[in-house]
Amino acid sequence: MTRSTGRFLLVLLGLYTLFRLFTTGVLLWIVAVHQDPLIFDGDVPRYFDLATLWDGAWYERIATTGYPAELPVDDQGQVRQNEWAFYPIFPFLARLLMAVTGLPFAVAGPVVATVLGYAAAVVMGLMLRERVGAAAALAGVALFAAFPAAPTLQVAYTESLAALLLCAVLWLLIRQKWLAAGAVALLTGLARPIALPLGLVALVAVILRWRRRQTEPITGGEYAAMGAALAGCGLSGLIWPAIVWAGTGVPDGYTVTMSAWRGGEQVTPFTPTLEMVQWLFGDLRGLVLLAGFFVLLGVMMLGPWARGLGPVLQTWTLGYPFYLAAALDPWTSIYRYLILLFPAFVVMVGGGWPPSDPRSRPTWLLVLRTVVIALLFLGWQVWWSWELFRFEPPRDNPP
C-alpha cells in the first residue's frame, strides 16, 4: 500500500465512522425516548432489539434454526411468509460469529452488518478513486454513508453485504478480471437478487472489450473468462431458486414464497410500480413523474459530467432502477434499495468528470456541494428513522 492510499483510506474510514456515529445517535434517541417498550426483551441493550426488527427477525430465525424443510401453508393451502425469501450469506456469517464468540444474534447480526459496511466503503472508495480521483471518491462514499436509509448499513439487514459484493463485481469488471467477477457474481446470488442488472453490466463490459479487439487482441483464454463472467452473472439469478427447490422439494418454492408477501399474487413486471405511482400521485401525474425520474437519471448518467465513472458504473446506475421498477412491489423498502445507486451520488456533487478534465475542479466547490447534500441526507435520515425504525405495535411498515 502506498502512502497516498493509506492517507486516502484513513480519511475514508474517518468519514464513514462519523456518519455511523450520527446514525447510532439517531437510533439511540428513538430507543430512549420514542420507541414503544413492548419490543424490548431485556436480554440485550435496547439498541440491539431495535436493530434486529423486521428482516432482522427473519435472519435471526435462519441463524438459529435454519430453513424449514417444508413450505408452511395456511388453512387454504396458500404458502405463508417464510425464511426461504431471505438469502443465506448474511445469517450464516452471523451464525459463525455467534459460534465463535457466544454472542446472541441480536448483537452478532448488527456487528456483521457494520463490519461489512466498512468493507463496502473501502472497496467503493478505492474503485471510485481509480475512476474520478480521490476527492470525488470520498464525496461518493460520504453520501453513501449519509444516505437516508444508511441505518440499514449497521443493523441486521443485507444492505452492507449487497454493497460490498456489488462494488467488488463492478470493480473486477472495470479491471477486466473476468473469472473473479463471475465468481463474486455467483456469491451475490446467495446475498441479494440483483442478477439481471449485473448481467447487463457484464454484457456491456464484454461488448466494449470485444470492440477493442483490433487494437487489443483477445486470447482464447480471455474469451473463455469473459464467458465465465457472463455465466456467473446469469447463474447468480438461478442459484437460490434452485436451492429452495432442492431444500423444499417444490420446483417453484422461491416464487410462491415471494408471492406470499403479496397475498399470493404473482408480480407482473412493472405493474406494481405503475399502480403505486398512480395511487400516490394520480393516473397521469404518476406516469409523468415516473417517466421524468428515468429521463433525469439518463441525463445525469449519460452526459459528459458522468464520463469519468466509465461505462460499467454508468450502466449499473441506469439498469438497476429499471430492474427495481420491473421486479419489485415498491413501498417503504424502496428507500434502502436506492442506496446501491452510489455512482449517482458522485455525479450529484459534480465529481463525475475524468480527473484530467479541468471541469473536475475546483475541489472546494465539490466539497461544498458534498457538505450541503450530506446535511440534506442526514435530515432526511432522521425523518426516515423516525417513520420506519420506530416500530408501533402490533404492526408497522418495515424499513
C-alpha positions as CSV (number, residue, x, y, z in Angstrom):
1,M,0.0,0.0,0.0
2,T,1.4,3.4,-1.0
3,R,1.4,6.3,1.4
4,S,-1.2,8.2,-0.6
5,T,-3.5,5.2,-0.5
6,G,-3.0,4.9,3.3
7,R,-4.0,8.5,3.8
8,F,-7.0,8.1,1.5
9,L,-8.2,5.1,3.4
10,L,-7.7,6.9,6.7
11,V,-9.8,9.8,5.6
12,L,-12.4,7.5,4.1
13,L,-12.7,5.4,7.3
14,G,-12.9,8.6,9.4
15,L,-15.7,10.0,7.3
16,Y,-17.6,6.7,7.3
17,T,-17.2,6.4,11.1
18,L,-18.5,9.9,11.6
19,F,-21.7,9.1,9.7
20,R,-22.2,5.8,11.5
21,L,-21.9,7.6,14.9
22,F,-24.6,10.1,13.7
23,T,-26.9,7.2,12.8
24,T,-26.2,5.5,16.1
25,G,-27.1,8.6,17.9
26,V,-30.4,8.9,16.0
27,L,-31.3,5.2,16.7
28,L,-30.4,5.6,20.4
29,W,-32.6,8.7,20.6
30,I,-35.5,6.7,19.2
31,V,-34.9,3.8,21.5
32,A,-34.6,6.1,24.6
33,V,-37.4,8.5,24.0
34,H,-39.9,7.3,21.4
35,Q,-39.9,3.6,21.0
36,D,-42.8,1.6,22.5
37,P,-41.1,-0.6,25.2
38,L,-43.1,-3.7,24.3
39,I,-40.4,-4.7,21.7
40,F,-37.6,-4.8,24.3
41,D,-37.0,-8.2,26.0
42,G,-34.2,-7.1,28.4
43,D,-31.7,-9.7,27.2
44,V,-29.5,-7.2,25.3
45,P,-29.2,-3.4,25.2
46,R,-32.3,-1.9,23.7
47,Y,-30.4,-0.6,20.6
48,F,-29.8,-4.2,19.5
49,D,-33.5,-5.1,19.9
50,L,-34.3,-2.2,17.5
51,A,-31.5,-3.3,15.2
52,T,-33.0,-6.8,14.7
53,L,-36.6,-6.0,13.9
54,W,-38.4,-6.8,10.6
55,D,-36.0,-8.5,8.2
56,G,-33.6,-9.0,11.2
57,A,-36.1,-11.2,12.9
58,W,-36.2,-13.5,9.9
59,Y,-32.4,-13.6,9.7
60,E,-32.4,-14.5,13.4
61,R,-34.6,-17.5,12.7
62,I,-32.3,-18.6,9.9
63,A,-29.2,-18.1,12.0
64,T,-30.6,-20.1,14.9
65,T,-32.8,-22.8,13.4
66,G,-32.0,-22.7,9.7
67,Y,-34.5,-23.0,6.8
68,P,-37.7,-25.1,7.0
69,A,-37.7,-28.4,5.2
70,E,-41.3,-27.8,4.0
71,L,-43.0,-24.6,2.9
72,P,-45.6,-23.5,5.6
73,V,-49.1,-23.2,4.3
74,D,-52.3,-21.6,5.7
75,D,-55.7,-23.2,6.1
76,Q,-56.5,-22.6,2.4
77,G,-53.2,-24.3,1.3
78,Q,-51.5,-21.0,0.3
79,V,-47.8,-20.7,1.1
80,R,-47.2,-18.4,4.0
81,Q,-44.3,-15.9,4.5
82,N,-41.3,-17.9,5.5
83,E,-37.5,-18.0,5.8
84,W,-36.8,-19.0,2.2
85,A,-37.5,-15.5,1.0
86,F,-34.2,-14.4,2.7
87,Y,-30.8,-15.2,1.3
88,P,-28.3,-17.2,3.3
89,I,-24.9,-15.5,3.4
90,F,-25.7,-12.8,6.0
91,P,-27.4,-15.1,8.6
92,F,-24.7,-17.7,8.1
93,L,-22.0,-15.1,8.8
94,A,-23.9,-14.1,11.9
95,R,-24.2,-17.7,13.0
96,L,-20.4,-18.1,12.5
97,L,-19.8,-15.1,14.7
98,M,-22.3,-16.4,17.3
99,A,-20.5,-19.8,17.4
100,V,-17.0,-18.2,17.8
101,T,-18.0,-15.6,20.4
102,G,-21.1,-16.8,22.1
103,L,-22.9,-13.6,21.2
104,P,-26.7,-13.7,20.6
105,F,-27.9,-12.8,17.2
106,A,-29.3,-9.5,18.4
107,V,-25.6,-8.4,18.8
108,A,-23.9,-10.6,16.1
109,G,-26.2,-9.5,13.3
110,P,-25.6,-5.8,13.6
111,V,-21.9,-6.3,14.2
112,V,-21.6,-8.3,11.0
113,A,-23.6,-5.7,9.1
114,T,-21.5,-2.9,10.4
115,V,-18.2,-4.6,9.6
116,L,-19.4,-5.4,6.1
117,G,-20.4,-1.8,5.7
118,Y,-16.9,-0.6,6.4
119,A,-15.6,-3.2,3.9
120,A,-18.1,-1.9,1.3
121,A,-17.0,1.7,1.9
122,V,-13.3,0.7,1.4
123,V,-13.9,-1.2,-1.9
124,M,-16.3,1.5,-3.1
125,G,-13.8,4.3,-2.3
126,L,-10.8,2.5,-4.0
127,M,-12.9,1.8,-7.1
128,L,-14.2,5.3,-7.4
129,R,-10.7,6.8,-6.8
130,E,-9.4,4.9,-9.9
131,R,-12.2,6.4,-12.0
132,V,-12.8,10.0,-10.7
133,G,-10.0,10.8,-8.3
134,A,-9.7,10.9,-4.5
135,A,-11.8,13.9,-3.7
136,A,-14.8,12.7,-5.8
137,A,-14.4,9.2,-4.4
138,L,-14.6,10.5,-0.8
139,A,-17.6,12.5,-1.7
140,G,-19.4,9.5,-3.1
141,V,-18.6,7.4,-0.1
142,A,-19.7,10.2,2.3
143,L,-23.1,10.5,0.6
144,F,-23.4,6.7,0.6
145,A,-22.8,6.7,4.4
146,A,-25.2,9.7,4.9
147,F,-28.0,8.4,2.7
148,P,-31.4,8.5,4.3
149,A,-31.6,4.7,4.5
150,A,-28.0,4.3,5.7
151,P,-29.1,3.0,9.1
152,T,-29.6,-0.3,7.4
153,L,-25.8,-0.5,7.0
154,Q,-25.4,-1.2,10.7
155,V,-28.5,-3.2,11.6
156,A,-29.4,-6.8,10.8
157,Y,-30.2,-6.1,7.1
158,T,-28.2,-7.1,4.0
159,E,-27.6,-3.6,2.5
160,S,-23.9,-3.6,3.6
161,L,-23.3,-7.1,2.3
162,A,-25.0,-6.3,-1.0
163,A,-23.0,-3.1,-1.4
164,L,-19.7,-4.9,-0.7
165,L,-20.4,-7.7,-3.2
166,L,-21.8,-5.3,-5.8
167,C,-18.7,-3.0,-5.6
168,A,-16.4,-6.0,-5.8
169,V,-18.1,-7.2,-9.0
170,L,-18.2,-3.8,-10.6
171,W,-14.5,-3.1,-9.8
172,L,-13.5,-6.5,-11.1
173,L,-15.4,-5.9,-14.4
174,I,-13.8,-2.5,-14.7
175,R,-10.4,-4.1,-14.3
176,Q,-11.4,-6.9,-16.7
177,K,-10.8,-9.6,-14.0
178,W,-13.4,-11.8,-15.7
179,L,-13.1,-15.0,-13.7
180,A,-13.0,-13.3,-10.4
181,A,-16.0,-11.1,-11.4
182,G,-18.0,-14.2,-12.3
183,A,-17.1,-15.9,-9.0
184,V,-18.2,-12.9,-6.9
185,A,-21.3,-12.5,-9.0
186,L,-22.2,-16.1,-8.0
187,L,-21.9,-15.1,-4.4
188,T,-24.4,-12.2,-4.9
189,G,-26.9,-14.9,-5.9
190,L,-26.8,-16.0,-2.3
191,A,-27.0,-12.5,-0.9
192,R,-29.3,-10.3,-3.0
193,P,-31.4,-10.8,-6.1
194,I,-29.6,-8.4,-8.5
195,A,-28.6,-10.8,-11.2
196,L,-30.5,-9.1,-14.1
197,P,-28.8,-5.7,-13.8
198,L,-25.5,-7.3,-13.0
199,G,-25.8,-9.4,-16.1
200,L,-26.5,-6.3,-18.2
201,V,-23.4,-4.6,-16.8
202,A,-21.2,-7.7,-17.5
203,L,-22.6,-7.9,-21.0
204,V,-21.8,-4.2,-21.7
205,A,-18.3,-4.7,-20.3
206,V,-17.7,-7.7,-22.5
207,I,-19.0,-6.0,-25.6
208,L,-16.8,-3.0,-25.1
209,R,-13.8,-5.3,-24.6
210,W,-14.7,-7.1,-27.8
211,R,-14.9,-3.8,-29.8
212,R,-11.3,-3.1,-28.8
213,R,-10.1,-6.5,-30.2
214,Q,-8.3,-4.9,-33.2
215,T,-6.0,-2.8,-31.0
216,E,-6.0,-5.1,-28.0
217,P,-6.2,-8.7,-29.3
218,I,-8.3,-11.1,-27.2
219,T,-6.8,-14.5,-26.5
220,G,-8.8,-17.7,-26.4
221,G,-8.3,-17.8,-22.6
222,E,-9.8,-14.3,-22.2
223,Y,-12.8,-15.2,-24.4
224,A,-13.4,-18.1,-22.0
225,A,-13.0,-15.9,-19.0
226,M,-15.5,-13.4,-20.4
227,G,-17.9,-16.2,-21.0
228,A,-17.4,-17.3,-17.4
229,A,-18.2,-13.8,-16.1
230,L,-21.4,-13.7,-18.1
231,A,-22.3,-17.2,-16.9
232,G,-21.6,-16.3,-13.3
233,C,-24.0,-13.3,-13.5
234,G,-26.6,-15.4,-15.2
235,L,-26.4,-18.3,-12.8
236,S,-26.5,-16.0,-9.8
237,G,-30.1,-15.4,-10.5
238,L,-30.9,-19.1,-10.6
239,I,-28.8,-20.5,-7.8
240,W,-31.1,-19.5,-4.9
241,P,-34.4,-20.6,-6.5
242,A,-32.6,-23.9,-7.3
243,I,-31.5,-24.3,-3.7
244,V,-35.1,-23.6,-2.5
245,W,-36.3,-26.3,-4.8
246,A,-33.8,-28.7,-3.5
247,G,-34.5,-27.8,0.1
248,T,-38.3,-28.0,-0.1
249,G,-39.0,-30.3,-3.0
250,V,-41.2,-27.6,-4.5
251,P,-39.9,-26.5,-8.0
252,D,-41.4,-23.0,-7.7
253,G,-40.8,-22.8,-4.0
254,Y,-39.0,-19.5,-4.2
255,T,-41.6,-17.9,-6.4
256,V,-44.6,-18.8,-4.3
257,T,-42.7,-17.8,-1.2
258,M,-42.1,-14.3,-2.6
259,S,-45.8,-14.2,-3.7
260,A,-46.8,-14.7,-0.1
261,W,-45.8,-11.1,0.6
262,R,-48.4,-10.0,-1.9
263,G,-51.2,-12.2,-0.6
264,G,-50.4,-15.0,-3.1
265,E,-50.5,-12.7,-6.2
266,Q,-47.8,-13.1,-8.8
267,V,-45.8,-10.0,-9.6
268,T,-46.3,-8.8,-13.2
269,P,-43.3,-6.8,-14.4
270,F,-43.7,-3.1,-13.9
271,T,-47.3,-3.4,-12.9
272,P,-46.8,-2.8,-9.1
273,T,-44.7,0.2,-9.8
274,L,-47.1,1.8,-12.2
275,E,-50.0,1.1,-9.8
276,M,-48.1,2.6,-6.9
277,V,-47.1,5.9,-8.6
278,Q,-50.7,6.3,-9.9
279,W,-52.1,5.7,-6.5
280,L,-49.8,8.2,-4.9
281,F,-49.8,10.9,-7.5
282,G,-52.8,10.3,-9.8
283,D,-53.1,8.4,-13.0
284,L,-51.4,10.9,-15.4
285,R,-49.2,12.7,-12.9
286,G,-47.8,9.4,-11.6
287,L,-46.8,8.3,-15.0
288,V,-45.3,11.7,-15.8
289,L,-43.3,11.7,-12.6
290,L,-42.0,8.2,-13.1
291,A,-41.0,8.9,-16.7
292,G,-39.4,12.2,-15.5
293,F,-37.3,10.3,-13.0
294,F,-35.9,8.0,-15.6
295,V,-35.3,10.9,-18.0
296,L,-33.5,12.8,-15.3
297,L,-31.4,9.7,-14.4
298,G,-30.5,9.3,-18.1
299,V,-29.4,12.9,-18.4
300,M,-27.3,12.6,-15.2
301,M,-25.5,9.4,-16.2
302,L,-25.1,9.8,-20.0
303,G,-23.8,13.4,-20.1
304,P,-20.1,14.3,-20.2
305,W,-20.3,15.1,-16.4
306,A,-20.6,11.4,-15.7
307,R,-18.0,10.2,-18.3
308,G,-15.3,9.7,-15.6
309,L,-17.3,6.9,-14.0
310,G,-16.9,4.8,-17.1
311,P,-19.5,2.5,-18.8
312,V,-19.6,-0.1,-16.1
313,L,-20.8,2.2,-13.4
314,Q,-23.0,4.2,-15.8
315,T,-24.7,1.0,-16.9
316,W,-25.3,-0.2,-13.4
317,T,-26.8,3.2,-12.3
318,L,-29.1,3.2,-15.3
319,G,-30.1,-0.5,-15.3
320,Y,-30.7,-1.1,-11.6
321,P,-33.6,1.3,-11.3
322,F,-35.3,-0.3,-14.3
323,Y,-34.9,-3.6,-12.6
324,L,-36.4,-2.3,-9.4
325,A,-39.3,-0.8,-11.3
326,A,-39.9,-4.1,-13.1
327,A,-39.4,-6.6,-10.3
328,L,-40.5,-5.0,-7.1
329,D,-43.7,-4.1,-5.3
330,P,-42.4,-0.7,-4.2
331,W,-43.3,0.6,-0.8
332,T,-41.2,1.7,2.2
333,S,-38.3,-0.6,1.4
334,I,-37.6,1.3,-1.8
335,Y,-35.5,3.8,0.2
336,R,-32.9,1.2,1.2
337,Y,-32.8,-0.3,-2.3
338,L,-31.8,3.0,-3.7
339,I,-28.6,3.1,-1.6
340,L,-26.9,1.0,-4.3
341,L,-27.1,3.9,-6.7
342,F,-24.0,5.3,-5.2
343,P,-22.4,6.3,-8.6
344,A,-25.2,8.8,-9.0
345,F,-24.1,10.5,-5.8
346,V,-20.7,11.3,-7.4
347,V,-22.5,13.0,-10.3
348,M,-24.7,14.9,-7.9
349,V,-21.8,16.7,-6.4
350,G,-20.1,17.4,-9.8
351,G,-17.5,14.7,-9.3
352,G,-18.2,12.5,-12.4
353,W,-15.7,14.3,-14.7
354,P,-12.5,12.4,-15.5
355,P,-9.7,13.6,-13.1
356,S,-7.8,15.1,-16.1
357,D,-10.7,17.3,-17.1
358,P,-10.4,20.8,-15.8
359,R,-14.1,20.9,-15.2
360,S,-13.5,18.4,-12.3
361,R,-12.1,21.4,-10.3
362,P,-12.1,23.4,-8.1
363,T,-12.1,20.9,-5.2
364,W,-13.6,23.3,-2.8
365,L,-16.8,23.5,-4.8
366,L,-17.1,19.7,-4.8
367,V,-16.6,19.7,-1.0
368,L,-19.2,22.4,-0.6
369,R,-21.8,20.5,-2.7
370,T,-21.0,17.3,-0.8
371,V,-21.5,19.0,2.6
372,V,-24.8,20.6,1.5
373,I,-26.2,17.3,0.1
374,A,-24.9,15.3,3.1
375,L,-26.7,17.6,5.5
376,L,-29.9,17.2,3.5
377,F,-29.4,13.4,3.5
378,L,-28.9,13.5,7.3
379,G,-32.0,15.5,7.9
380,W,-33.9,13.0,5.7
381,Q,-32.3,10.2,7.6
382,V,-33.7,11.5,10.9
383,W,-37.2,11.6,9.3
384,W,-36.8,8.1,7.7
385,S,-35.6,6.6,11.0
386,W,-38.5,8.2,12.9
387,E,-41.0,6.9,10.4
388,L,-39.7,3.4,9.8
389,F,-37.4,2.3,12.6
390,R,-39.8,3.5,15.3
391,F,-42.0,0.4,15.5
392,E,-45.6,0.9,16.6
393,P,-47.1,-2.4,17.8
394,P,-48.7,-4.6,16.7
395,R,-47.8,-3.9,13.1
396,D,-45.9,-1.3,11.2
397,N,-44.3,-0.6,7.8
398,P,-40.8,-2.0,7.6
399,P,-37.6,-0.1,6.6
